[in-house]
Amino acid sequence: MSLLSHEYRSFDSQKPWSHTTVMAWVHGNEKSGIIILEELADTLEVIQGKVYLILQANPRAIAQNIRQTEKNMNRAFHDIPQGEMYEDLRAQELIPILRESDILLDVHNTLGDNSIPFLISEHPEWNSRFPVDRVISGLDTLHPGGSDGYMNSIGKKWLCIESGSIHDPQWPTIARESIMNFLRATGNILWNPVEYTDQKKYHLDTIVKAQTTDFHFIKKWLDFETVSMGELIAYDGNTPIYAPYDGVIVFPYIPKWVWEEVCVFGRRQNNDSFELYK
């Protein structure tokens, strides 16, 4: 395998500045970002530094319009491959670009009807550059092999925009403004970045994985829906799953295989001190 011209673009201003990467289609059925990146591939004007656009991170899954072919590619970013599945090998092709980059923006969306846009960030100074009112942290340690944890492990910065449901007509607007304002904020393109305020922040620290092939939620949970400690969330076979504390549930997902991630729990943070509300 190798990176083909329709999967990847690079723009080098020949002027010293940051090396920035925007990546889309890590999951083959999440189209958020690709429309905007295809537009930028023909029109982007980089005034300083270098910009990489990874238009098709997972081309084999894209061709089949599925999330993944053999494993979640966002668990495959390791310097030493953890397997020989397609996504493991593809991640190895992308890692040299990530290593050369100072900062990465990974663009995603969801297939659910009621998902809302939010930012995943371990870098509070970047949060206000994104047009969302919710920001979450903590996933880099909960998801080994993610592009976030990889960038953090090599001392680089990483951000992920979840631009909302693919069924929401607003997602292209969210994705476009996120990408463009991010590139303004890095200084790679012209114009001053917009600042967004009044964002709610959440720290995620508890992940649930299916132990059986008969996992089912008791209801259709929404991202950031409030839960109470001890509240019944789901059944994994005959085993009840309860909320570990008063907080929120994020990424509720019906698994296809045992050991797949089914949801994550977190708590609201204090916006001023970034400490957890008790």
C-alpha positions in Angstrom: 0.0 0.0 0.0 1.0 3.6 -0.5 -0.4 7.1 -0.3 -2.0 8.0 -3.6 -2.6 11.6 -4.9 -6.3 11.5 -4.4 -5.8 10.4 -0.8 -3.3 13.1 0.3 -2.2 16.6 -0.5 0.7 18.7 0.8 1.1 22.5 0.6 4.6 23.9 1.4 4.9 27.7 1.5 8.7 27.4 1.7 8.5 29.8 4.7 9.3 28.6 8.3 6.3 28.0 10.5 4.3 25.1 11.9 3.6 21.9 10.1 -0.1 21.2 10.3 -2.2 18.2 9.3 -6.0 17.9 8.8 -7.2 14.3 8.5 -10.6 12.9 7.4 -12.3 9.6 6.8 -10.5 7.5 9.5 -13.8 5.8 9.6 -15.1 4.9 6.1 -18.7 5.8 6.7 -18.1 9.2 8.3 -18.1 11.7 5.4 -17.6 14.8 7.6 -14.6 16.8 6.4 -14.0 15.1 3.1 -16.2 17.6 1.1 -14.3 20.5 2.7 -10.9 18.9 2.2 -11.6 18.2 -1.4 -12.5 21.9 -1.9 -9.3 22.9 -0.1 -7.2 20.5 -2.1 -7.8 22.9 -5.1 -8.0 26.3 -3.4 -5.8 26.3 -0.2 -3.3 29.1 0.0 -0.7 28.5 2.7 1.2 31.7 3.6 3.7 30.1 6.0 4.7 26.7 7.2 3.4 23.5 5.7 -0.1 21.9 5.6 -0.9 18.3 4.9 -4.5 17.2 4.0 -5.2 13.5 4.5 -8.4 13.3 2.5 -8.8 9.5 2.7 -7.3 8.0 5.8 -9.0 4.6 5.4 -9.7 4.1 1.6 -10.6 0.4 1.8 -13.4 1.2 4.4 -14.4 4.2 2.3 -14.9 2.0 -0.8 -17.2 -0.2 1.2 -19.0 2.6 3.1 -18.3 0.9 6.4 -16.7 2.2 9.6 -13.7 -0.3 9.4 -12.7 -3.3 7.5 -10.9 -5.3 10.3 -10.4 -3.1 13.3 -11.1 0.5 14.5 -8.3 2.5 12.8 -8.3 4.9 15.7 -6.8 2.1 17.8 -4.1 1.4 15.3 -1.7 4.3 15.7 1.5 2.8 17.3 5.1 3.2 16.3 5.4 -0.6 16.5 2.4 -2.2 14.8 0.1 -4.2 17.1 -1.2 -6.5 14.3 -1.3 -7.1 10.6 -4.8 -6.1 9.8 -5.5 -3.6 7.1 -6.0 -0.7 9.5 -2.7 -1.5 11.3 -0.9 -1.3 8.0 -2.6 1.8 6.8 -1.9 3.6 10.1 1.8 2.8 9.6 1.6 4.7 6.2 0.1 7.7 7.9 2.4 7.8 11.0 5.4 9.5 9.1 3.0 12.4 8.3 1.9 12.7 11.9 5.5 12.6 13.2 6.4 15.5 10.9 3.4 17.5 12.1 3.3 19.9 15.0 -0.5 19.6 15.4 -3.2 17.4 14.0 -7.0 18.0 13.5 -8.9 14.8 13.0 -12.4 15.3 11.5 -15.3 13.0 12.3 -19.1 12.8 12.5 -21.7 10.3 13.6 -24.4 8.3 12.0 -26.9 8.7 14.8 -30.0 10.9 14.4 -29.5 13.0 17.5 -25.8 13.5 17.8 -24.5 17.0 18.5 -21.2 18.6 17.5 -18.4 18.7 20.1 -14.6 19.0 20.3 -12.3 16.4 21.8 -9.2 18.3 23.2 -6.5 18.0 25.8 -5.3 21.5 25.0 -7.7 24.1 26.6 -5.9 27.0 24.8 -7.3 25.7 21.5 -10.9 25.0 22.5 -12.3 28.5 21.7 -11.3 28.1 18.0 -14.1 25.7 17.4 -17.8 26.5 16.8 -19.2 24.0 19.4 -20.6 24.5 22.9 -19.2 21.2 24.3 -15.6 20.0 24.8 -14.4 16.7 26.2 -11.1 15.5 27.4 -9.6 12.2 28.7 -10.0 10.0 25.7 -6.3 9.9 24.9 -5.8 7.6 27.9 -9.0 5.6 27.5 -8.4 4.8 23.8 -4.8 3.4 23.3 -3.8 3.5 19.7 -5.9 6.6 18.9 -4.3 9.4 16.8 -4.8 11.6 19.9 -2.8 9.4 22.2 -0.1 8.9 19.5 0.4 12.7 18.9 0.5 13.3 22.7 3.0 10.5 23.1 5.5 12.2 20.8 5.0 15.6 22.3 2.7 17.0 19.6 -0.8 18.4 19.8 -4.0 16.8 18.6 -7.7 17.9 18.3 -10.7 16.1 17.0 -13.9 17.8 15.8 -17.1 15.6 16.0 -19.2 17.7 13.6 -22.5 16.1 14.4 -24.9 13.7 12.8 -24.5 13.0 9.1 -28.3 13.5 8.9 -28.0 17.0 10.3 -27.9 19.6 7.4 -25.6 21.8 9.6 -22.7 19.4 9.8 -20.9 20.7 6.6 -21.1 24.2 8.1 -19.6 23.0 11.4 -16.9 21.0 9.7 -15.9 23.8 7.3 -15.7 26.5 9.9 -13.8 24.2 12.3 -11.2 23.4 9.6 -10.8 26.9 8.4 -10.7 28.5 11.8 -8.2 25.9 12.9 -5.9 26.8 10.0 -6.3 30.5 10.7 -5.4 29.8 14.4 -2.2 27.9 13.4 -1.2 30.8 11.3 -0.8 28.7 8.1 -3.5 30.7 6.2 -4.5 34.3 6.1 -7.1 36.1 8.4 -7.5 36.2 12.1 -9.3 33.3 13.8 -12.8 33.7 15.3 -13.1 33.0 19.1 -16.0 31.0 20.5 -17.1 31.3 24.1 -19.5 29.7 26.6 -18.3 26.2 26.1 -19.2 23.4 28.6 -16.3 21.1 29.4 -16.4 17.4 30.4 -13.7 15.0 31.5 -14.3 11.4 30.6 -12.7 8.7 32.7 -14.7 5.5 32.6 -15.2 3.3 29.5 -17.5 0.3 29.1 -16.7 -2.6 26.7 -19.1 -5.4 25.8 -18.4 -8.7 27.4 -21.0 -10.7 25.5 -22.6 -10.6 22.1 -25.9 -9.7 23.7 -25.3 -6.2 24.8 -28.3 -3.8 24.7 -29.2 -0.4 26.2 -32.4 -0.1 28.2 -33.2 3.0 26.1 -31.8 5.2 23.3 -29.2 7.3 25.2 -28.1 10.6 23.7 -24.6 12.1 23.8 -24.2 14.1 27.0 -27.4 12.8 28.5 -27.3 13.1 32.3 -27.1 10.0 34.4 -27.3 9.3 38.1 -25.0 7.1 40.1 -26.4 3.6 40.2 -28.9 4.3 37.3 -29.5 1.3 35.1 -27.9 1.9 31.6 -27.8 -1.4 29.8 -27.6 -5.2 30.0 -24.6 -7.1 28.9 -26.1 -10.6 28.6 -27.8 -11.0 32.0 -25.4 -8.5 33.7 -26.9 -5.1 34.4 -24.6 -2.1 33.7 -25.0 0.9 36.0 -23.8 4.5 35.8 -20.7 4.7 38.0 -21.5 8.2 39.3 -23.6 11.4 38.7 -22.4 12.6 35.3 -23.0 12.1 31.6 -22.9 9.3 29.0 -21.1 9.8 25.7 -20.6 7.7 22.6 -23.5 5.1 23.3 -22.9 2.5 20.6 -24.5 -0.9 19.9 -21.5 -3.3 19.5 -21.1 -5.9 16.8 -18.3 -7.8 18.5 -17.3 -8.7 22.1 -14.8 -6.2 23.7 -16.1 -3.3 21.5 -16.5 0.0 23.3 -20.2 0.7 24.0 -20.1 4.0 26.0 -18.0 6.3 28.1 -18.9 8.2 31.3 -17.7 11.6 32.4 -18.3 14.6 34.6 -18.8 18.3 33.9 -15.7 20.5 34.6 -15.5 23.9 36.1 -14.8 26.2 33.1 -12.6 28.5 35.1 -10.3 26.2 37.0 -10.8 23.0 34.8 -11.4 21.1 38.1 -14.2 18.6 38.2 -17.5 19.6 39.7 -18.3 17.4 42.7 
